[in-house]
Amino acid sequence: MKKHFFRKCMLLLCPFFGQQLAAQTVTWQPEPLKQNQKISFQYQPKGGDLEFSDGPKALAAVYSGSKWNTVPVQLEKKNDLWTGSYQLPKHAVLIALKFYQGDLQNPEALDIQNGKGYYHEIVDTKGKIVPGTYLAEAGLKAGATGDWTINSFISPSKDQKMIDSLLQKEEKLSKRIPRTLLFDYLDLKQLTLTASEFNAMADNLLKSELKKGNLNEQFLAQAQRYYEKLKNASGSATVESIIFKDYPKSSTARFLAFRKYTQGKYGKDLETGAEEFLKAFPYLEWKKSPDNQSYIYYTVFRNLAIQYIESGQNDKFLGLFKDIDFKTANEIYRWNITRNQMSGRGDQKRLYEDSRIIMPYLLERQKDKSYLADFGNDAEKAQENANNQMDDRLFTHIALANAQGDYAGANQYFKYLSKKGAIGNADLNAMHVNILEKLNDTKAIKPFLESSVAANAVTPIMFTKLKELYKIEHDGKDEGYEQYLAGLTPSDKKSEMRAHVMANMVNYPLTPFSLENAEGKMVNSKDWADQIVVIDFWATWCRPCIEAFPGMQLLIDQYAKDPKVAVYMIGTMQFGDYKTKSVKYVRDNNYRFNLLHDAVGPKGEQDQVFRSLTPLFKSSAIPRKIIIKNGVVRYSSEGYSGSPSQLRDELSTAIEILRAEK
């Protein structure tokens, strides 16, 4: 790269030398290039940015069948030339190449012949220029291909004379622009006319094509969209009527009906419209031959579910689950059951009864591949997502059952969790222990607790229970408990945690501050000189912050007798009577925290200490944990994993690493 940099400097300093070297070319073979033929090319990079590249790449763009496609082309070096070959499609009319080094989206160097581009026309097997050739060239030169990747094969120019000249050649070549090229032609023609001139011309052309008849669905769909782009309501309505008459069950008709029945509608009007749409285009009929319009039914069913719930039509709500796919059913459950369970809104008993009916549908369709399109047809990732979603829904169902006292009903659903879901969620693990206790399954409790510790997904209550069981087995004594506990965590998990902590180590000077605590006294950071201090930035409105409190309490309890370690909870970014709210929440929930209130700025914003650290965080998100040593921030992490024990282990690992430093 030094050689490359030196050469670029020489080109800047010596224009004549640069002109002598600027000779990068592409030679095509055989001449002329013909459709359905294997071609080759030789690339001479001398004088360009890729002259000294030892691994340039090539991307070909081909206009074929009235659309552009790109494909990478392998390059081989022969002497000072790079060669490549490509099999032209039978309907190709134009090919373009661009050469680059590094990543396609962010190339280190690029060669498009100083903006002029490398492109070549393709003739038919008889050597004649094919309709669409000049149209493709105009689109390439004008940067009007509809694809940013292809638009970068050349430095685009909106020169009206150039575009109009090529379009006139196309008109002469094609005699009459064919339907397959009409919309590309219109897009380019729009660049050469005033708005009023173009609208009139486009309307006349489209009307002329419509009068000819023999209209396929694809053309009609494009015409309807084009009229909408022109804001020509009359033309759009005319085309829609033809679509509903000639292709009443087509995907285009389905999309237009979806908009007609649901767009801009709410409440009862939306309910009526959605139901009418489903009568006109039944879901089960679509499922027999599905296309890419699953989003339509996803949207319709989701909106209907919300309306049914809000209007108290529970039977209709449950009836939606009879036929829909897993993706749609999962979203309806998430929005209407999980959301209300988590917030405590609504009749929890009714939610559980509904969940009991819905859950078998979800389990039955968990592997129906309905998430496949969302993951680029990667079946493994799509199924992994479906499994994760199912774990979340099972959590909701088990939580509802547990809250309603149906412990046997809850217990039967643990078996459906994924391997990760069965043991990886601390809150669910705590529920599992409670359910086992309620069912008097005492033999299963200790092994399950040990597995939870190994997975680092344990709540404070679970630790208390495990210690009780340990003492029962050891004549009421806890001697050796800490060693026993440490031995439950696999060594690879400890190594992973240490690596995670090391990756979050920082070295950032702390601006000293003085903040008020819960008792109204001032606490000064300058007094922490001999301590390692953990700070948790939180707010009463931040759910993940609150969910992390049990983990912070575990940490505080671990170091309660260690004068060299302190933990402070700084409430930040709150409003109103934030001091009272913070103190009340902490005390009402029996947390033993050293609580501080962040300082208030000139405009009343309660975030001054947190704000002073945002250059380090590069984020304004909470929860945020930092660890301070000798007046310097040495550790910083954002978010909450969901496991109290994991949070405790993360911060204690960081503390011990810092303590061991000399």
Phi and psi in degrees as a GROMACS rama.xvg file:
@    title "Ramachandran Plot"
@    xaxis  label "Phi"
@    yaxis  label "Psi"
@TYPE xy
-62.0856  -41.9794  LYS-2
-62.11  -41.0237  LYS-3
-63.8613  -43.1419  HIS-4
-65.1301  -42.3425  PHE-5
-60.573  -42.8746  PHE-6
-65.0764  -38.5827  ARG-7
-65.4223  -37.6496  LYS-8
-62.3868  -42.379  CYS-9
-62.0872  -38.101  MET-10
-65.3754  -36.8206  LEU-11
-70.0505  -36.275  LEU-12
-82.2609  -23.2808  LEU-13
-130.722  87.7388  CYS-14
-55.3156  -40.2918  PRO-15
-63.2548  -44.7786  PHE-16
-60.3704  -39.9376  PHE-17
-64.1251  -40.2004  GLY-18
-64.36  -37.3631  GLN-19
-64.7562  -34.678  GLN-20
-86.5438  -21.441  LEU-21
-71.0249  79.0197  ALA-22
-133.609  24.128  ALA-23
-65.0552  132.327  GLN-24
-142.161  163.941  THR-25
-127.091  128.102  VAL-26
-110.422  126.406  THR-27
-100.387  147.082  TRP-28
-144.509  144.592  GLN-29
-80.4787  164.637  PRO-30
-103.712  133.867  GLU-31
-76.4464  163.688  PRO-32
-76.9344  130.435  LEU-33
-118.836  151.675  LYS-34
-60.1572  149.773  GLN-35
58.0348  35.7778  ASN-36
-128.08  145.219  GLN-37
-83.2177  123.984  LYS-38
-116.546  166.155  ILE-39
-137.845  163.927  SER-40
-146.869  156.067  PHE-41
-120.077  127.775  GLN-42
-109.343  122.919  TYR-43
-107.753  104.809  GLN-44
-86.0075  -0.202222  PRO-45
-56.1393  131.007  LYS-46
92.6168  -8.83738  GLY-47
-108.893  -179.177  GLY-48
-68.3232  -14.8586  ASP-49
-101.992  10.309  LEU-50
-56.7499  -40.1044  GLU-51
-102.996  11.5766  PHE-52
-72.824  135.134  SER-53
-96.8903  7.46384  ASP-54
-159.768  58.0538  GLY-55
-66.5733  156.259  PRO-56
-119.405  157.614  LYS-57
-129.384  140.857  ALA-58
-125.044  129.659  LEU-59
-102.576  140.663  ALA-60
-119.601  127.325  ALA-61
-126.614  130.303  VAL-62
-93.5758  113.088  TYR-63
-147.327  134.531  SER-64
61.7772  35.8958  GLY-65
66.4951  22.9371  SER-66
-148.945  157.746  LYS-67
-92.4592  142.962  TRP-68
-137.55  148.643  ASN-69
-118.415  149.454  THR-70
-150.927  135.115  VAL-71
-67.855  145.266  PRO-72
-121.779  127.912  VAL-73
-71.9746  134.628  GLN-74
-109.584  142.461  LEU-75
-127.118  142.935  GLU-76
-94.1714  129.512  LYS-77
-131.49  112.292  LYS-78
58.8874  -122.132  ASN-79
-100.028  8.83212  ASP-80
-110.434  148.743  LEU-81
-106.206  129.887  TRP-82
-117.944  150.251  THR-83
-149.239  163.826  GLY-84
-139.202  158.214  SER-85
-156.73  139.246  TYR-86
-90.214  112.735  GLN-87
-71.9493  137.833  LEU-88
-65.9718  161.423  PRO-89
-73.4763  -14.126  LYS-90
-113.277  14.7057  HIS-91
-67.5935  143.858  ALA-92
-126.157  -18.8712  VAL-93
-153.438  140.42  LEU-94
-128.104  140.641  ILE-95
-131.415  151.909  ALA-96
-128.234  146.654  LEU-97
-136.288  145.984  LYS-98
-117.371  140.987  PHE-99
-154.77  167.691  TYR-100
-126.269  137.955  GLN-101
93.1658  -143.03  GLY-102
-83.8641  139.941  ASP-103
-60.5565  -42.809  LEU-104
-76.3105  -26.8471  GLN-105
-133.918  66.2809  ASN-106
-67.1868  145.78  PRO-107
-73.4794  -34.0819  GLU-108
-148.886  150.261  ALA-109
-141.029  141.194  LEU-110
-128.913  110.514  ASP-111
-125.635  39.804  ILE-112
53.3605  54.7979  GLN-113
55.5833  34.6762  ASN-114
92.2955  -15.8454  GLY-115
-76.5595  -22.4903  LYS-116
81.628  156.11  GLY-117
-110.429  106.898  TYR-118
-144.983  161.915  TYR-119
-153.726  139.553  HIS-120
-74.9341  158.181  GLU-121
-125.445  127.155  ILE-122
-98.3281  169.615  VAL-123
-78.6843  -178.801  ASP-124
-65.5793  -16.8283  THR-125
-95.7362  2.37407  LYS-126
88.3952  12.3636  GLY-127
-97.9751  144.85  LYS-128
-66.3352  137.745  ILE-129
-98.8303  140.785  VAL-130
-52.7603  136.976  PRO-131
104.327  -15.0402  GLY-132
-62.2157  -52.1897  THR-133
-72.0931  -29.9216  TYR-134
-64.2162  -44.1431  LEU-135
-63.9104  -41.591  ALA-136
-63.6222  -42.7741  GLU-137
-63.097  -42.3601  ALA-138
-63.3827  -40.6589  GLY-139
-65.0513  -48.2228  LEU-140
-68.1131  -31.784  LYS-141
-88.0536  -5.48709  ALA-142
65.959  36.9767  GLY-143
-118.776  40.8522  ALA-144
-86.8215  -14.4272  THR-145
84.0902  4.48047  GLY-146
-137.118  117.5  ASP-147
-61.4696  -31.7011  TRP-148
-62.1733  -44.2349  THR-149
-74.9839  -33.1148  ILE-150
-63.616  -17.9542  ASN-151
-89.9794  6.2905  SER-152
-77.2085  -8.85131  PHE-153
-156.781  159.09  ILE-154
-81.4717  108.485  SER-155
-61.5474  146.469  PRO-156
-136.288  131.804  SER-157
-97.606  28.2994  LYS-158
-60.1149  115.357  ASP-159
-64.094  -38.9961  GLN-160
-64.9809  -41.6265  LYS-161
-62.8985  -46.8458  MET-162
-64.5176  -45.3947  ILE-163
-64.4973  -37.8568  ASP-164
-61.4578  -44.8008  SER-165
-68.3065  -36.8059  LEU-166
-68.0208  -35.6285  LEU-167
-65.0526  -38.6521  GLN-168
-62.4459  -39.6379  LYS-169
-65.8507  -42.172  GLU-170
-62.0966  -40.8767  GLU-171
-68.0643  -39.8002  LYS-172
-69.6443  -43.6355  LEU-173
-88.4694  -11.2298  SER-174
67.0262  -61.0171  LYS-175
-135.598  127.805  ARG-176
-58.93  121.145  ILE-177
-68.195  157.55  PRO-178
-58.1416  -36.3123  ARG-179
-63.9093  -22.8998  THR-180
-108.298  -3.24962  LEU-181
-58.9204  -44.0978  LEU-182
-76.0075  -32.2104  PHE-183
-64.3547  -41.4539  ASP-184
-60.8065  -45.2838  TYR-185
-63.5605  -41.1282  LEU-186
-59.3153  -38.4887  ASP-187
-77.26  -39.3365  LEU-188
-61.302  -32.1879  LYS-189
-61.4628  -25.1568  GLN-190
-77.5199  -10.5635  LEU-191
-111.124  -3.51261  THR-192
-126.884  161.898  LEU-193
-70.8178  163.945  THR-194
-59.1576  -45.7089  ALA-195
-66.9801  -40.7203  SER-196
-63.4474  -43.6261  GLU-197
-67.2899  -44.4316  PHE-198
-58.3221  -41.8086  ASN-199
-67.4906  -43.6643  ALA-200
-64.4234  -44.2767  MET-201
-64.0582  -42.169  ALA-202
-61.3872  -43.7102  ASP-203
-64.0227  -42.9767  ASN-204
-62.7856  -45.3464  LEU-205
-66.0714  -42.7149  LEU-206
-60.6374  -40.146  LYS-207
-60.777  -43.4433  SER-208
-66.9879  -39.0728  GLU-209
-64.4286  -35.6579  LEU-210
-67.2513  -27.6904  LYS-211
-66.5142  -24.8076  LYS-212
74.3646  -164.528  GLY-213
52.5778  48.9803  ASN-214
-97.7389  123.806  LEU-215
-85.2915  166.331  ASN-216
-62.3022  -40.1014  GLU-217
-60.4798  -45.5131  GLN-218
-63.8107  -43.5984  PHE-219
-62.3769  -40.0895  LEU-220
-62.3781  -43.5092  ALA-221
-65.5564  -40.0179  GLN-222
-63.8975  -43.0389  ALA-223
-62.204  -44.3584  GLN-224
-65.1063  -35.9382  ARG-225
-68.6683  -39.8497  TYR-226
-62.5978  -37.3288  TYR-227
-64.3027  -41.0688  GLU-228
-61.5334  -35.4422  LYS-229
-78.5448  -5.57798  LEU-230
58.4118  37.6447  LYS-231
-102.103  89.4768  ASN-232
-63.0939  -37.7704  ALA-233
-64.5316  -46.8513  SER-234
-63.2342  -41.0351  GLY-235
-62.2169  -43.7827  SER-236
-64.1035  -38.142  ALA-237
-61.7633  -46.13  THR-238
-66.5368  -39.5741  VAL-239
-59.1714  -42.2812  GLU-240
-63.6181  -36.5828  SER-241
-66.5452  -42.0477  ILE-242
-61.0025  -48.3329  ILE-243
-66.1729  -27.1841  PHE-244
-80.5736  -48.3204  LYS-245
-89.8131  -27.7075  ASP-246
-134.431  62.0548  TYR-247
-65.8304  -22.8538  PRO-248
-112.099  16.7973  LYS-249
-77.6008  166.245  SER-250
-64.4482  -32.4415  SER-251
-67.268  -44.5637  THR-252
-62.5646  -38.6547  ALA-253
-62.6678  -44.3192  ARG-254
-64.3708  -44.3898  PHE-255
-64.6855  -38.3622  LEU-256
-66.716  -39.317  ALA-257
-57.1903  -46.3759  PHE-258
-65.5665  -43.5277  ARG-259
-61.2399  -42.9438  LYS-260
-83.9546  -22.6595  TYR-261
-124.356  -24.7735  THR-262
-63.3324  127.83  GLN-263
72.868  13.9637  GLY-264
-109.012  149.816  LYS-265
-140.462  161.908  TYR-266
57.3693  -134.281  GLY-267
-63.0273  -35.706  LYS-268
-63.3986  -41.0121  ASP-269
-65.4091  -42.8568  LEU-270
-58.0268  -48.8262  GLU-271
-62.7677  -44.9736  THR-272
-63.5271  -44.1717  GLY-273
-63.621  -40.9075  ALA-274
-66.1697  -38.2977  GLU-275
-65.462  -39.2087  GLU-276
-61.0528  -44.0703  PHE-277
-66.3555  -28.6617  LEU-278
-70.4493  -40.2216  LYS-279
-74.1407  -34.5119  ALA-280
-132.842  76.5988  PHE-281
-57.6147  140.672  PRO-282
-61.1111  -42.3792  TYR-283
-65.905  -30.6922  LEU-284
-67.0309  -42.6419  GLU-285
-62.8264  -37.8976  TRP-286
-64.1449  -25.6147  LYS-287
-65.5076  -31.2983  LYS-288
-144.288  71.0176  SER-289
-68.4451  146.761  PRO-290
-123.605  -155.789  ASP-291
-86.433  20.5956  ASN-292
-103.248  24.4313  GLN-293
-59.2662  -28.8618  SER-294
-60.5894  -28.8402  TYR-295
-63.6714  -50.6143  ILE-296
-69.1932  -35.4156  TYR-297
-56.6531  -46.6057  TYR-298
-67.9606  -44.1786  THR-299
-62.1409  -49.6435  VAL-300
-65.8738  -38.9196  PHE-301
-62.9355  -45.7642  ARG-302
-68.0482  -37.8157  ASN-303
-63.2714  -41.6905  LEU-304
-59.6504  -45.0159  ALA-305
-61.4974  -44.4354  ILE-306
-65.0219  -41.866  GLN-307
-63.0962  -42.3536  TYR-308
-65.0575  -46.5806  ILE-309
-66.8825  -27.8498  GLU-310
-97.8242  6.76995  SER-311
74.2848  21.404  GLY-312
-94.9854  71.5555  GLN-313
-66.0717  -36.4314  ASN-314
-64.5416  -40.8881  ASP-315
-65.7263  -38.6234  LYS-316
-59.4777  -49.6563  PHE-317
-66.9511  -30.5083  LEU-318
-65.4833  -22.5212  GLY-319
-62.9088  -29.0965  LEU-320
-78.1755  -6.93247  PHE-321
-60.5005  -40.021  LYS-322
-121.562  -17.4314  ASP-323
-70.1747  160.993  ILE-324
-79.8464  173.504  ASP-325
-63.0948  -43.439  PHE-326
-57.5399  -46.6909  LYS-327
-69.7951  -44.895  THR-328
-62.0175  -39.7538  ALA-329
-62.4701  -44.0011  ASN-330
-66.5355  -40.416  GLU-331
-63.5984  -42.533  ILE-332
-63.8957  -46.8293  TYR-333
-57.1177  -46.6912  ARG-334
-74.0576  -36.1614  TRP-335
-101.903  -24.3772  ASN-336
-107.316  -59.1654  ILE-337
-57.9743  -46.8526  THR-338
-59.3351  -43.1718  ARG-339
-74.7127  -31.0323  ASN-340
-66.6814  -43.5516  GLN-341
-66.6184  -36.4772  MET-342
-87.5128  -12.6733  SER-343
77.1064  12.8199  GLY-344
-84.5719  154.872  ARG-345
79.9796  176.903  GLY-346
-78.6806  105.035  ASP-347
-64.8978  -32.5947  GLN-348
-65.1257  -42.9798  LYS-349
-64.3872  -40.5008  ARG-350
-58.5858  -41.4642  LEU-351
-67.2703  -41.9456  TYR-352
-61.7281  -41.1054  GLU-353
-65.0976  -41.7876  ASP-354
-62.3386  -37.2632  SER-355
-61.8664  -32.9226  ARG-356
-79.1315  -38.5809  ILE-357
-77.186  -36.3447  ILE-358
-53.8456  -43.515  MET-359
-60.0465  -35.168  PRO-360
-62.5935  -44.515  TYR-361
-62.5129  -46.5395  LEU-362
-64.0207  -37.4997  LEU-363
-64.7049  -33.062  GLU-364
-107.205  8.41605  ARG-365
-55.9183  -28.7901  GLN-366
-109.681  29.0116  LYS-367
-84.1447  2.47959  ASP-368
66.1092  23.0765  LYS-369
-71.8176  -12.0326  SER-370
-94.8525  3.12637  TYR-371
-56.9274  -47.3589  LEU-372
-64.4558  -29.4266  ALA-373
-69.7456  -16.8076  ASP-374
-120.81  34.3796  PHE-375
57.0562  35.8756  GLY-376
62.4197  21.8457  ASN-377
-84.5227  100.086  ASP-378
-61.0304  -38.5084  ALA-379
-66.0925  -46.48  GLU-380
-67.9204  -37.5214  LYS-381
-62.9339  -42.5991  ALA-382
-71.1214  -35.647  GLN-383
-60.8592  -41.7068  GLU-384
-63.9255  -44.0794  ASN-385
-59.9147  -40.8014  ALA-386
-65.4797  -40.4657  ASN-387
-64.2912  -41.5167  ASN-388
-62.7137  -41.4866  GLN-389
-64.3497  -38.3705  MET-390
-57.7326  -43.599  ASP-391
-64.4678  -41.1198  ASP-392
-68.4318  -36.8875  ARG-393
-65.2466  -37.5194  LEU-394
-56.5763  -48.2451  PHE-395
-59.2503  -47.7449  THR-396
-63.0125  -45.0121  HIS-397
-64.6653  -39.2243  ILE-398
-63.4853  -41.7404  ALA-399
-64.1584  -44.1149  LEU-400
-63.7141  -42.7008  ALA-401
-61.8433  -43.538  ASN-402
-65.9573  -31.3696  ALA-403
-86.883  -1.14098  GLN-404
78.9862  12.4838  GLY-405
-90.6506  74.9913  ASP-406
-69.9436  -37.4469  TYR-407
-66.1248  -40.0473  ALA-408
-64.4912  -37.723  GLY-409
-68.5191  -43.3488  ALA-410
-61.2815  -32.1005  ASN-411
-72.1749  -10.3747  GLN-412
-98.6766  -8.69202  TYR-413
-61.6474  -30.9801  PHE-414
-67.1231  -17.2561  LYS-415
-88.8093  -7.73593  TYR-416
-68.8456  150.471  LEU-417
-68.1825  170.015  SER-418
-58.8971  -42.6462  LYS-419
-69.0924  -44.1105  LYS-420
-67.3028  -26.7257  GLY-421
-68.9436  -20.2296  ALA-422
-142.583  -5.54949  ILE-423
-90.635  -5.19097  GLY-424
-111.879  115.659  ASN-425
-61.9974  -42.7156  ALA-426
-65.0631  -40.3901  ASP-427
-67.1596  -37.1637  LEU-428
-62.0535  -40.2073  ASN-429
-63.1356  -40.632  ALA-430
-63.1867  -40.0632  MET-431
-60.5202  -43.759  HIS-432
-62.0816  -44.4153  VAL-433
-60.2982  -42.1793  ASN-434
-66.3679  -41.4073  ILE-435
-62.0495  -38.854  LEU-436
-64.9507  -44.087  GLU-437
-64.5118  -30.0764  LYS-438
-90.9575  4.70104  LEU-439
58.3533  31.035  ASN-440
-90.4422  66.3214  ASP-441
-65.3882  -30.639  THR-442
-66.9622  -26.9045  LYS-443
-85.3972  -15.7928  ALA-444
-68.0402  -51.59  ILE-445
-63.47  -46.491  LYS-446
-59.1802  -36.9391  PRO-447
-67.7464  -41.3091  PHE-448
-62.0351  -41.2037  LEU-449
-63.8286  -39.4289  GLU-450
-65.4948  -36.7267  SER-451
-66.5026  -39.163  SER-452
-63.5959  -42.6103  VAL-453
-61.5011  -32.6248  ALA-454
-87.0867  -3.14338  ALA-455
56.3061  47.6893  ASN-456
-134.517  72.7637  ALA-457
-131.369  140.366  VAL-458
-97.8469  165.357  THR-459
-56.4155  -40.547  PRO-460
-62.2357  -37.2154  ILE-461
-66.8552  -39.7664  MET-462
-61.7986  -41.5026  PHE-463
-61.084  -43.3476  THR-464
-65.3683  -42.0152  LYS-465
-64.502  -39.206  LEU-466
-65.8043  -38.8023  LYS-467
-59.7592  -46.3713  GLU-468
-65.6223  -36.8126  LEU-469
-63.801  -43.6292  TYR-470
-66.8487  -35.3469  LYS-471
-60.6012  -39.7378  ILE-472
-77.6902  -10.9083  GLU-473
-125.346  42.3813  HIS-474
54.7054  38.3918  ASP-475
78.0585  7.41647  GLY-476
-104.076  150.087  LYS-477
-107.429  12.7632  ASP-478
-60.8772  129.63  GLU-479
86.0834  -1.62146  GLY-480
-63.0817  -44.0554  TYR-481
-63.5004  -39.1057  GLU-482
-65.7638  -41.1376  GLN-483
-59.8971  -45.5584  TYR-484
-63.2477  -45.2368  LEU-485
-62.9145  -33.3325  ALA-486
-71.813  -13.6173  GLY-487
-78.1151  -21.7169  LEU-488
-87.4271  121.382  THR-489
-60.569  148.32  PRO-490
-62.0026  -34.2089  SER-491
-67.3323  -31.7526  ASP-492
-67.6821  -38.4397  LYS-493
-65.5832  -39.3654  LYS-494
-65.9475  -40.8519  SER-495
-61.6421  -43.26  GLU-496
-64.0574  -43.7653  MET-497
-62.5177  -41.5043  ARG-498
-63.6611  -40.8135  ALA-499
-61.4886  -44.9728  HIS-500
-64.6057  -44.9065  VAL-501
-60.3235  -34.6456  MET-502
-67.991  -19.6768  ALA-503
-105.115  7.54802  ASN-504
-70.6499  140.413  MET-505
-136.342  178.706  VAL-506
-147.817  90.2341  ASN-507
-133.753  124.583  TYR-508
-64.2778  135.826  PRO-509
-92.0624  128.917  LEU-510
-75.7759  118.771  THR-511
-56.027  147.768  PRO-512
-147.086  164.026  PHE-513
-133.864  123.147  SER-514
-128.01  153.86  LEU-515
-81.9876  138.789  GLU-516
-97.5703  -173.915  ASN-517
-65.0703  -23.6286  ALA-518
-92.6298  2.54297  GLU-519
86.8077  6.37043  GLY-520
-93.1585  155.714  LYS-521
-91.2027  137.701  MET-522
-118.056  125.16  VAL-523
-107.428  129.672  ASN-524
-64.3594  -20.9593  SER-525
-67.3039  -17.8771  LYS-526
-82.3382  2.02023  ASP-527
-98.6669  19.266  TRP-528
-56.3113  -35.7502  ALA-529
-100.436  13.8206  ASP-530
-122.442  158.388  GLN-531
-98.3171  121.47  ILE-532
-118.125  124.871  VAL-533
-96.6988  132.098  VAL-534
-122.205  132.694  ILE-535
-115.105  113.548  ASP-536
-84.3229  125.624  PHE-537
-146.328  173.717  TRP-538
-151.715  153.505  ALA-539
-66.6936  -22.9713  THR-540
-87.0719  -5.59742  TRP-541
-95.706  103.991  CYS-542
-59.9006  -47.7138  ARG-543
-60.3565  -32.6395  PRO-544
-61.2441  -47.148  CYS-545
-65.7651  -40.7078  ILE-546
-64.0512  -24.3691  GLU-547
-83.0346  -8.5151  ALA-548
-57.1424  -43.7366  PHE-549
-58.2086  -37.45  PRO-550
-66.6307  -39.2786  GLY-551
-66.9042  -35.0729  MET-552
-66.4502  -37.784  GLN-553
-59.2693  -42.3143  LEU-554
-64.8563  -45.6405  LEU-555
-60.663  -42.6132  ILE-556
-65.5683  -36.0419  ASP-557
-63.2133  -37.2299  GLN-558
-108.539  18.0744  TYR-559
-58.2478  -32.7729  ALA-560
-101.809  11.8795  LYS-561
-105.879  105.608  ASP-562
-69.1819  -12.3391  PRO-563
-87.8604  -4.84113  LYS-564
-127.377  132.997  VAL-565
-132.81  150.46  ALA-566
-129.009  128.348  VAL-567
-125.267  138.904  TYR-568
-105.564  113.102  MET-569
-102.6  111.865  ILE-570
-73.7616  128.766  GLY-571
-139.481  161.306  THR-572
54.041  42.0253  MET-573
-112.347  171.82  GLN-574
-134.009  168.44  PHE-575
64.453  -142.851  GLY-576
-82.8872  65.8754  ASP-577
-66.2077  -30.2633  TYR-578
-63.6505  -48.4891  LYS-579
-63.1385  -43.9866  THR-580
-60.6765  -45.0638  LYS-581
-64.1192  -50.3821  SER-582
-63.1075  -42.6434  VAL-583
-62.2344  -44.316  LYS-584
-62.6833  -46.2682  TYR-585
-63.3038  -44.8258  VAL-586
-73.5728  -37.7592  ARG-587
-63.2739  -28.311  ASP-588
-101.47  12.8087  ASN-589
60.5556  33.4549  ASN-590
-87.0128  139.73  TYR-591
-101.886  75.1797  ARG-592
-108.171  148.607  PHE-593
-86.85  100.011  ASN-594
-96.4249  131.721  LEU-595
-123.172  154.271  LEU-596
-108.67  125.849  HIS-597
-60.3331  151.83  ASP-598
-71.861  153.084  ALA-599
-99.4633  135.277  VAL-600
-85.2042  -179.177  GLY-601
-63.9631  -23.114  PRO-602
-103.664  14.6759  LYS-603
87.6011  7.12914  GLY-604
-81.0038  125.087  GLU-605
-93.0022  77.5555  GLN-606
-159.39  20.2505  ASP-607
-65.736  -41.477  GLN-608
-70.2407  -44.7678  VAL-609
-60.0121  -43.8193  PHE-610
-62.2584  -34.3787  ARG-611
-65.2399  -16.9334  SER-612
-105.497  -0.409018  LEU-613
-62.1493  -28.4404  THR-614
-60.9916  -30.9452  PRO-615
-75.558  -46.2609  LEU-616
-69.8525  -35.6283  PHE-617
54.9171  33.149  LYS-618
-164.612  153.394  SER-619
-112.367  17.5665  SER-620
-86.6398  146.919  ALA-621
-127.569  159.45  ILE-622
-70.4524  150.537  PRO-623
-139.363  125.476  ARG-624
-108.054  137.409  LYS-625
-131.96  156.899  ILE-626
-127.164  131.054  ILE-627
-111.988  137.006  ILE-628
-140.554  127.4  LYS-629
54.7331  40.4549  ASN-630
74.4708  14.1723  GLY-631
-127.508  136.072  VAL-632
-75.0708  118.506  VAL-633
-109.048  -14.2016  ARG-634
-144.657  143.055  TYR-635
-150.762  129.809  SER-636
-145.951  148.576  SER-637
-117.635  146.946  GLU-638
89.5079  -176.165  GLY-639
-146.176  128.989  TYR-640
-74.8479  -20.4471  SER-641
103.646  -5.19292  GLY-642
-116.176  116.457  SER-643
-58.6576  -43.1387  PRO-644
-66.5338  -35.7839  SER-645
-67.8406  -39.6572  GLN-646
-63.5516  -45.3747  LEU-647
-58.6739  -44.7698  ARG-648
-67.3137  -37.4608  ASP-649
-59.9396  -50.8311  GLU-650
-72.7067  -36.1469  LEU-651
-69.0454  -34.6645  SER-652
-62.1357  -43.9829  THR-653
-63.8464  -41.3512  ALA-654
-60.3184  -45.5461  ILE-655
-69.8826  -33.0922  GLU-656
-63.2099  -44.6098  ILE-657
-68.7604  -36.499  LEU-658
-64.8161  -34.0377  ARG-659
-77.0716  -13.2031  ALA-660
-65.6397  144.364  GLU-661
